Amino acid sequence: MIEVHELTKRYGDKTAVDGLTFTVKPGVVTGFLGPNGSGKSTTMRMLLGLDAPTSGTATVNGRPYAEHPDPMFQAGALLDAKAVHTGRTAYHHLLALAATTGVPKSRVGEVIDLVGLHEVARKRVGGFSLGMGQRLGIASALLADPEVVVLDEPTNGLDPEGVLWIRNLMRDLASRGRTVFVSSHLMSEMALTAEHLIVIGKGRLIADVSVSGFIESASNESIRVRSPHANELHDLVAGPGTTVLSVDRGLFEVTGLSAEEIGDRAAAAGIALHELTVIRPSLEEAFMELTRDAVEYQSATIGEAR
Ligand SMILES: Nc1ncnc2c1ncn2[C@@H]1O[C@H](COP(=O)(O)OP(=O)(O)OP(=O)(O)O)[C@@H](O)[C@H]1O
């Protein structure tokens, strides 16, 4: 279990994390979502005792991470996959880590198999691809079989097979009762992996919501309807509770009525329809909408498109 309470981090006059409060529960994958620079990595670093909060608290299984006598058994993390001694082999890297943290030697072989690195375990890490480095980072995080697993953008730069592998691994860990907290800036990826979402922007909490709840609230659909009888069609669909946006001659986007209702009304009035399309925003669009005001460096095109 991860508990973050009123967590704040300032660097000079820059507030990277601003009064964050949330809980990450065991047994589910929780996605930590936010645009670039929103404070995800800073929050994760404070959670793991790598950065000191300006104020507030972040605890792992009831205590600050660094105050646990056996921190590696409490939480494992992948924060920066490149932060590995490049001269060692993968096997020796994990062996050294096991020796300094009290993990039995036998576990090294287990995690190497778990992350699929057995064929390259005796090769020097310096020659590893990004994907192999990610796998080694995850092997290090899981070495002590910790209760809590924290992964910062673990799918960054991976090929589709690697992405699928990490997704399945996270789900498997959660199904075995682990607390899995994973950051991403891609809503579409989190929709496939996570059950719960903590969304932040500019260091502040924007949403603490189940993925299904987010998808439901995001599916604010509109109906695109086209007819050669534009005026009659407009009169048919306009009314209290509906919004009718004229897109082009004879083409409208209607919200507040279903496609069935519009089709039935047109049929009853004898009006031909040449198009009747349900338009749903993609999850990525819904996420962008949610975090729109919290994006640090907004491009002009996004601003203009709205
Ligand atoms: N050591 C530091 N000194 C000064 N500013 C920092 C420091 N670390 C982070 N920041 C700033 O704090 C803000 C949050 O950064 P952070 O890396 O936590 O965001 P993030 O959500 O992880 O972003 P990304 O997805 O780009 O990794 C950014 O504006 C960043 O520039």
The ligand as an SDF file (V2000), in Angstrom:
LIG
                    3D

 31 33  0  0  0  0  0  0  0  0999 V2000
   16.1290   18.5540   -9.6390 N   0  0  0  0  0  0  0  0  0  0  0  0
   15.2870   19.4370  -10.1600 C   0  0  0  0  0  0  0  0  0  0  0  0
   15.5410   20.7570  -10.1320 N   0  0  0  0  0  0  0  0  0  0  0  0
   14.6810   21.6690  -10.6440 C   0  0  0  0  0  0  0  0  0  0  0  0
   13.5080   21.3540  -11.2340 N   0  0  0  0  0  0  0  0  0  0  0  0
   13.1910   20.0450  -11.3060 C   0  0  0  0  0  0  0  0  0  0  0  0
   14.0520   19.0200  -10.7700 C   0  0  0  0  0  0  0  0  0  0  0  0
   13.4500   17.8120  -10.9880 N   0  0  0  0  0  0  0  0  0  0  0  0
   12.2800   18.0650  -11.6150 C   0  0  0  0  0  0  0  0  0  0  0  0
   12.1330   19.4040  -11.7970 N   0  0  0  0  0  0  0  0  0  0  0  0
   10.9690   20.0680  -12.4400 C   0  0  0  0  0  0  0  0  0  0  0  0
    9.8070   19.6280  -11.7910 O   0  0  0  0  0  0  0  0  0  0  0  0
    8.7420   19.3990  -12.7180 C   0  0  0  0  0  0  0  0  0  0  0  0
    8.2630   17.9730  -12.6080 C   0  0  0  0  0  0  0  0  0  0  0  0
    9.2420   17.0820  -13.1690 O   0  0  0  0  0  0  0  0  0  0  0  0
    9.0820   15.4990  -13.2070 P   0  0  0  0  0  0  0  0  0  0  0  0
   10.3090   14.9460  -13.8510 O   0  0  0  0  0  0  0  0  0  0  0  0
    8.7200   15.0120  -11.8610 O   0  0  0  0  0  0  0  0  0  0  0  0
    7.8360   15.3370  -14.1620 O   0  0  0  0  0  0  0  0  0  0  0  0
    7.3010   14.0410  -14.9140 P   0  0  0  0  0  0  0  0  0  0  0  0
    5.8090   14.1010  -14.8050 O   0  0  0  0  0  0  0  0  0  0  0  0
    7.9770   12.8330  -14.4290 O   0  0  0  0  0  0  0  0  0  0  0  0
    7.7130   14.3690  -16.4030 O   0  0  0  0  0  0  0  0  0  0  0  0
    8.1890   13.4090  -17.6030 P   0  0  0  0  0  0  0  0  0  0  0  0
    6.9760   12.6640  -18.0660 O   0  0  0  0  0  0  0  0  0  0  0  0
    8.6570   14.4190  -18.6070 O   0  0  0  0  0  0  0  0  0  0  0  0
    9.2890   12.5440  -17.0520 O   0  0  0  0  0  0  0  0  0  0  0  0
    9.3010   19.7620  -14.1070 C   0  0  0  0  0  0  0  0  0  0  0  0
    8.9220   21.0910  -14.3950 O   0  0  0  0  0  0  0  0  0  0  0  0
   10.8000   19.6500  -13.9130 C   0  0  0  0  0  0  0  0  0  0  0  0
   11.4660   20.5360  -14.7740 O   0  0  0  0  0  0  0  0  0  0  0  0
  1  2  1  0
  2  3  1  0
  2  7  2  0
  3  4  2  0
  4  5  1  0
  5  6  2  0
  6  7  1  0
  6 10  1  0
  7  8  1  0
  8  9  2  0
  9 10  1  0
 10 11  1  0
 11 12  1  0
 11 30  1  0
 12 13  1  0
 13 14  1  0
 13 28  1  0
 14 15  1  0
 15 16  1  0
 16 17  2  0
 16 18  1  0
 16 19  1  0
 19 20  1  0
 20 21  2  0
 20 22  1  0
 20 23  1  0
 23 24  1  0
 24 25  2  0
 24 26  1  0
 24 27  1  0
 28 29  1  0
 28 30  1  0
 30 31  1  0
M  END
$$$$
